[in-house]
Amino acid sequence: MIFFDIDGTLIDHASASAAASLSFFDHFPGAIPFSREQFPAAWEEILNKHFNRFCRGVVSLWEQRRARMREVFAAPEMNDQETDARYLVFIRDYEALTRAFDDAEPCLQSLAGERLGIISNGAREQQIGKLQRAGLLHYFSVMVYSEDVGLGKPSASIFLEACRRAGDASERCVHIGDDLEADVVPSRALGMRGIHLSRAGKSPVGPPVISTLRNLPPLIH
């Protein structure tokens, strides 16, 4: 089976997150201790910090969301009800802004006849929503998310669970992703064919490397 990562691979998370973070900043004038110019980068750093804790199984999905809100507002005393309400302000705009990369659907169409799957660290409901809105959901027959196994990539358990559900040995599976540490290195360590999608066209881990998903089908066929 050919597995895909979602954010940064099929869906342009970075652009949506940066734009939504500015809307979020404007929604709370004077309450966020960063300049508007600095905030998108600060937001992404805080997001990744706490999301990685969730992927390691240290905190729950909602605990990491609450921790992000408390750090963004420098308000460790903020109660859960308020953090949840503020998170929903962000996610409303973010979900409305997510789009598939231009090369995503042409690639999936070119792989007609292949068995395709998803391995993603994102929350199941949210990630399925992204794929559905982008018109990509119907391409995938197996989808495994971090909450299914209690750990996210780069843990071997999420890759092995995906292979188990696909009914294939890891050596017979392919995984395509944009993140070296989360996607490429761990999948290759399990014997999968880990393909690095480096949209900048550079990769320190060697081939197979592609700069666009349009280059994927020739590698597979």
Secondary structure as GFF3:
##gff-version 3
##sequence-region A 1 221
A	DSSP	beta_strand	2	4	.	.	.	ID=ss1
A	DSSP	alpha_helix	13	27	.	.	.	ID=ss2
A	DSSP	alpha_helix	39	55	.	.	.	ID=ss3
A	DSSP	alpha_helix	61	72	.	.	.	ID=ss4
A	DSSP	alpha_helix	80	97	.	.	.	ID=ss5
A	DSSP	alpha_helix	104	110	.	.	.	ID=ss6
A	DSSP	beta_strand	116	120	.	.	.	ID=ss7
A	DSSP	alpha_helix	124	133	.	.	.	ID=ss8
A	DSSP	three_ten_helix	137	139	.	.	.	ID=ss9
A	DSSP	beta_strand	142	145	.	.	.	ID=ss10
A	DSSP	alpha_helix	146	149	.	.	.	ID=ss11
A	DSSP	alpha_helix	156	166	.	.	.	ID=ss12
A	DSSP	three_ten_helix	170	172	.	.	.	ID=ss13
A	DSSP	beta_strand	174	177	.	.	.	ID=ss14
A	DSSP	pi_helix	180	184	.	.	.	ID=ss15
A	DSSP	alpha_helix	185	189	.	.	.	ID=ss16
A	DSSP	beta_strand	193	197	.	.	.	ID=ss17
A	DSSP	beta_strand	209	210	.	.	.	ID=ss18
A	DSSP	three_ten_helix	213	215	.	.	.	ID=ss19
A	DSSP	alpha_helix	216	220	.	.	.	ID=ss20
###
